[in-house]
Protein backbone atom coordinates (compact mmCIF):
# COMPACT_ATOMS: atom_id res chain seq x y z
CA UNK A 1 0.00 0.00 0.00
CA UNK A 2 1.30 3.46 -0.90
CA UNK A 3 0.44 6.39 1.32
CA UNK A 4 1.04 10.05 0.53
CA UNK A 5 0.70 13.03 2.82
CA UNK A 6 -1.45 15.78 1.29
CA UNK A 7 0.16 18.96 -0.07
CA UNK A 8 0.99 21.68 2.50
CA UNK A 9 -1.73 24.20 3.32
CA UNK A 10 -2.28 27.15 1.02
CA UNK A 11 0.35 29.78 1.65
CA UNK A 12 3.18 27.24 1.86
CA UNK A 13 3.20 27.13 -1.93
CA UNK A 14 4.84 30.23 -3.43
CA UNK A 15 3.15 32.37 -6.03
CA UNK A 16 5.34 32.01 -9.10
CA UNK A 17 5.33 33.28 -12.65
CA UNK A 18 4.15 30.60 -15.07
CA UNK A 19 7.14 29.67 -17.22
CA UNK A 20 7.71 28.74 -20.84
CA UNK A 21 9.30 25.27 -20.77
CA UNK A 22 11.51 24.19 -23.66
CA UNK A 23 12.22 20.54 -24.42
CA UNK A 24 14.05 18.77 -27.22
CA UNK A 25 10.87 18.40 -29.31
CA UNK A 26 8.17 20.44 -27.58
CA UNK A 27 7.60 23.91 -26.19
CA UNK A 28 5.17 24.32 -23.29
CA UNK A 29 3.88 27.85 -22.71
CA UNK A 30 1.14 29.37 -20.56
CA UNK A 31 -2.18 29.50 -22.42
CA UNK A 32 -3.88 32.79 -23.22
CA UNK A 33 -7.49 33.54 -24.10
CA UNK A 34 -6.35 33.74 -27.75
CA UNK A 35 -5.63 29.99 -27.53
CA UNK A 36 -9.32 29.13 -27.01
CA UNK A 37 -9.88 27.81 -30.55
CA UNK A 38 -6.80 25.58 -30.41
CA UNK A 39 -7.65 24.40 -26.89
CA UNK A 40 -11.17 23.54 -28.04
CA UNK A 41 -9.76 21.56 -31.01
CA UNK A 42 -7.39 19.64 -28.73
CA UNK A 43 -10.18 18.85 -26.28
CA UNK A 44 -12.44 17.77 -29.15
CA UNK A 45 -10.05 14.83 -29.59
CA UNK A 46 -10.28 13.85 -25.91
CA UNK A 47 -8.99 10.40 -25.04
CA UNK A 48 -11.08 7.42 -23.93
CA UNK A 49 -13.47 8.21 -21.11
CA UNK A 50 -12.80 11.97 -21.32
CA UNK A 51 -15.45 14.49 -22.23
CA UNK A 52 -14.69 17.08 -24.90
CA UNK A 53 -15.43 20.75 -24.35
CA UNK A 54 -18.90 21.59 -25.75
CA UNK A 55 -18.10 24.97 -27.38
CA UNK A 56 -15.33 27.44 -28.20
CA UNK A 57 -17.14 30.02 -26.05
CA UNK A 58 -16.72 27.74 -23.03
CA UNK A 59 -13.01 27.38 -23.82
CA UNK A 60 -12.68 31.18 -23.97
CA UNK A 61 -14.51 31.65 -20.67
CA UNK A 62 -12.48 28.97 -18.89
CA UNK A 63 -9.15 30.29 -20.21
CA UNK A 64 -10.10 33.87 -19.25
CA UNK A 65 -10.81 32.70 -15.71
CA UNK A 66 -7.49 30.81 -15.50
CA UNK A 67 -5.44 33.67 -16.95
CA UNK A 68 -6.99 36.13 -14.48
CA UNK A 69 -6.24 33.94 -11.46
CA UNK A 70 -2.78 34.62 -9.98
CA UNK A 71 -0.41 31.66 -9.75
CA UNK A 72 -0.40 30.43 -6.17
CA UNK A 73 -4.18 30.78 -5.82
CA UNK A 74 -6.23 27.54 -5.90
CA UNK A 75 -7.47 26.44 -9.30
CA UNK A 76 -6.33 25.23 -12.70
CA UNK A 77 -3.73 26.91 -14.95
CA UNK A 78 -3.35 25.83 -18.56
CA UNK A 79 -0.34 25.47 -20.84
CA UNK A 80 -0.27 24.85 -24.58
CA UNK A 81 2.10 22.21 -25.96
CA UNK A 82 3.63 23.19 -29.30
CA UNK A 83 5.77 21.35 -31.83
CA UNK A 84 9.08 22.91 -33.00
CA UNK A 85 7.21 24.89 -35.67
CA UNK A 86 5.00 26.50 -33.00
CA UNK A 87 1.85 24.53 -33.91
CA UNK A 88 -0.37 23.50 -30.97
CA UNK A 89 -0.31 19.74 -30.43
CA UNK A 90 -1.67 19.41 -26.90
CA UNK A 91 -2.37 21.02 -23.58
CA UNK A 92 -1.31 20.57 -19.97
CA UNK A 93 -3.10 21.67 -16.84
CA UNK A 94 -1.78 22.19 -13.33
CA UNK A 95 -4.21 22.70 -10.48
CA UNK A 96 -2.82 24.75 -7.62
CA UNK A 97 -4.08 23.05 -4.48
CA UNK A 98 -6.61 24.22 -1.99
CA UNK A 99 -6.01 23.56 1.69
CA UNK A 100 -5.26 19.90 2.34
CA UNK A 101 -5.19 18.82 -1.32
CA UNK A 102 -2.28 17.96 -3.61
CA UNK A 103 -1.41 19.79 -6.80
CA UNK A 104 -2.86 17.93 -9.77
CA UNK A 105 -1.91 17.67 -13.45
CA UNK A 106 -3.94 16.87 -16.54
CA UNK A 107 -3.06 16.57 -20.22
CA UNK A 108 -4.40 15.95 -23.71
CA UNK A 109 -2.62 15.56 -27.04
CA UNK A 110 -3.94 15.77 -30.59
CA UNK A 111 -4.17 12.37 -32.28
CA UNK A 112 -1.44 13.31 -34.78
CA UNK A 113 0.96 13.97 -31.86
CA UNK A 114 0.24 10.77 -29.94
CA UNK A 115 2.56 7.78 -29.85
CA UNK A 116 5.81 9.68 -30.47
CA UNK A 117 6.69 10.51 -26.85
CA UNK A 118 5.76 14.18 -27.20
CA UNK A 119 3.16 14.00 -24.41
CA UNK A 120 5.65 12.26 -22.13
CA UNK A 121 8.22 14.98 -22.84
CA UNK A 122 5.70 17.76 -22.18
CA UNK A 123 4.39 16.19 -18.96
CA UNK A 124 7.99 15.64 -17.83
CA UNK A 125 8.82 19.32 -18.37
CA UNK A 126 5.79 20.47 -16.38
CA UNK A 127 6.41 17.97 -13.56
CA UNK A 128 10.09 18.91 -13.30
CA UNK A 129 9.11 22.57 -12.98
CA UNK A 130 6.23 21.91 -10.56
CA UNK A 131 8.32 19.66 -8.31
CA UNK A 132 11.36 21.95 -8.61
CA UNK A 133 11.16 25.74 -8.95
CA UNK A 134 7.40 25.92 -8.28
CA UNK A 135 7.93 24.24 -4.91
CA UNK A 136 5.35 21.46 -4.91
CA UNK A 137 6.32 18.26 -3.10
CA UNK A 138 3.55 16.06 -4.54
CA UNK A 139 1.63 15.90 -7.81
CA UNK A 140 -1.49 13.82 -8.42
CA UNK A 141 -3.13 12.77 -11.68
CA UNK A 142 -6.52 11.15 -12.17
CA UNK A 143 -7.36 9.33 -15.39
CA UNK A 144 -10.03 7.01 -16.70
CA UNK A 145 -9.36 3.27 -16.35
CA UNK A 146 -10.12 2.83 -20.06
CA UNK A 147 -7.43 5.34 -21.08
CA UNK A 148 -4.45 2.96 -21.36
CA UNK A 149 -2.33 5.58 -23.17
CA UNK A 150 -2.69 8.10 -20.32
CA UNK A 151 -1.88 5.39 -17.76
CA UNK A 152 1.26 4.43 -19.72
CA UNK A 153 2.32 8.09 -20.03
CA UNK A 154 1.98 8.57 -16.26
CA UNK A 155 4.02 5.40 -15.64
CA UNK A 156 6.78 6.68 -17.98
CA UNK A 157 6.68 10.08 -16.26
CA UNK A 158 7.56 8.71 -12.82
CA UNK A 159 4.06 8.53 -11.36
CA UNK A 160 2.96 5.52 -9.34
CA UNK A 161 -0.56 4.19 -9.14
CA UNK A 162 -2.19 4.65 -5.75
CA UNK A 163 -4.58 1.88 -4.73
CA UNK A 164 -6.10 3.39 -1.57
CA UNK A 165 -5.76 6.14 1.00
CA UNK A 166 -6.81 9.68 1.82
CA UNK A 167 -6.07 11.06 -1.64
CA UNK A 168 -9.05 9.12 -3.06
CA UNK A 169 -11.45 11.08 -0.89
CA UNK A 170 -9.62 14.40 -1.23
CA UNK A 171 -9.68 14.20 -5.05
CA UNK A 172 -13.07 12.48 -5.21
CA UNK A 173 -11.78 9.65 -7.41
CA UNK A 174 -14.69 7.81 -9.07
CA UNK A 175 -14.89 4.05 -9.59
CA UNK A 176 -14.12 4.46 -13.31
CA UNK A 177 -10.91 6.38 -12.56
CA UNK A 178 -7.34 5.61 -11.51
CA UNK A 179 -5.20 7.78 -9.22
CA UNK A 180 -1.48 8.35 -9.75
CA UNK A 181 1.01 10.39 -7.72
CA UNK A 182 4.59 11.58 -8.03
CA UNK A 183 6.73 13.00 -5.24
CA UNK A 184 9.64 15.39 -5.44
CA UNK A 185 12.84 13.34 -5.16
CA UNK A 186 13.86 14.89 -1.82
CA UNK A 187 10.36 14.81 -0.28
N, C-alpha and C positions, 0 to 999 in steps of 0.2 A: 504494500500500500504506500502510495506517495502522498505526503502531506505538505502543503505550502502555507506559509503565514501570509495573510492578506497584506496588500500594499500599505505603507504608512499613511496616516491620516492626512487629509488635505492640508497644505501648508508646508509639509515636509518635502514636497516635490516642487522644485524651482520652476518659476515661469521662465521659459526660454524662447528664443526666436526659432521659428520653424526653419530648418535648413533645406538647402538643395543638396542632395546626396548623389554623388557620381560614382558609378561602377564601371566595370570593363565594357559592359554591353547595354546598360540602362542608365537613365538619369531619372531621379525621383525628386520632384519639386512640389512645394505646397500648391494646392489647387486654388483657383480663383473663381469668382462667379462666371467669368468668361469661359470657363471649362465645362459649363453645364451641359452643353450639347454632346461633348465627347464623353463626359461621365455617364450621361444617359445611355449613349451607344454601348459603352463598356458594360453597364449594368443590364442592358437588354440581352446580353449574352451570358447572363448569370449561370453559374455551374449548377449541377444537380442539387435539388432541394432548396435552392436559393430563389428568392422572388425578385424579379426585375422591377425597376422603378417605373411607375405607371405613366409619367409624363415629364417632358423637359422642364415644364414650369415647376414641378416638384423638385427636380434636380437643382434648378436655380435657387429656389427658396431654401433648400437644405444647405447648399454651398454658402449662400449669403449669411445664414445663421452661423455656420462654422467659421467663416472668415472673420466675422465680427467678434467672436468669442476669443478673448486673450488666451494664449497658451498658458497652461497652469491652472485654468479653470476647468471644472468637470465638463466632459462632453467630447464628442468626436471631432477630430481634425482630419482633413483629407489631403492626400498627395496624389499627383498624377505620375504614372510611370511612362517614360518615353523611350523610344528606340534611339540609336545614335543620330538619326536624321531629324529628331525632335517630334516624331509622330506619336500620339498617345496610343499605348498598347495595354494599359491597365491602370488600376488605382489601388492605393493602400489607405487604410484608415487606422488611426491610433486614438483610442478613447482615453483621455485623461481621467483618472479615477475620482470617484466621490469617496467620502469617508468610509474606510473599511473595505474598499474594493480594489482589485488589481487593475493596472492598466491593461487594455485589451487591443489586439490588432485584428484587422480584417483585410481581405484582398480579393481582387477579381482581375482576370486577364482576358483580353480578347482571344477568341479561338485561334486566330492566326499567330498569336504569340505564345500559345501553350505548347508544352512538350520540348522546349529548347533550353530550359533552365533560367529563363528570364524572370519568371515570377519568384523563383528561389533566390536569385541574385537581388531582386528588389526587396523582398521580405528581409533578407539578410542585412542589407544596408539599413533599413528602418530599425530592425532589432538592435543592431550594433550601436546605432545612435541613441535609441531609447534606453538601452541598458548601459550606455556609456555617458556621453555628455549630458543627456536629458536627465539622468539621475534616477531612473526607475530601477528597482531591484527585481521585479517580477513582471512578466508579460503573460497574459492569457490569450487564448484563441478558442473560439467555439465554431464548429463546423458541422454540417449535416453528415450523418453516418453514411449516406449514399454517395457522398462526394469523395471518392477514393483519391482523386488527384490532389485535392486540398489536404487530405490526411497525409499523403506522401510528401507534399511540399513542407508541411509542418515538421514531419520526421527529419527531412533533410536539413531543415533550418534550426535544428537543435532543440525543438520542443519535445516534451514527453507527454504521453497520454495519461490523464489523471482519471482514475477509476471511481474515486469516492472522496468525500471530505467537504469542508465548509465552502470551498469555491463553487460547488454545484448550486448551493442555495444562494450564495451571493450573486452569481451571474445568471441565476434562473435557467439552468441548462435543462432543456426539454428531453424527453425520452428518445426523440429522433436525432439528437445531437451528441457530439463528442466534445470533450473538453481537453485542451492541451495547455501546457505551461512551460515557460522557459525562464530560468533564473540568471541573474548576472553572475559571472564566474566567481566573484569574490563574496557573493551574498550567502 
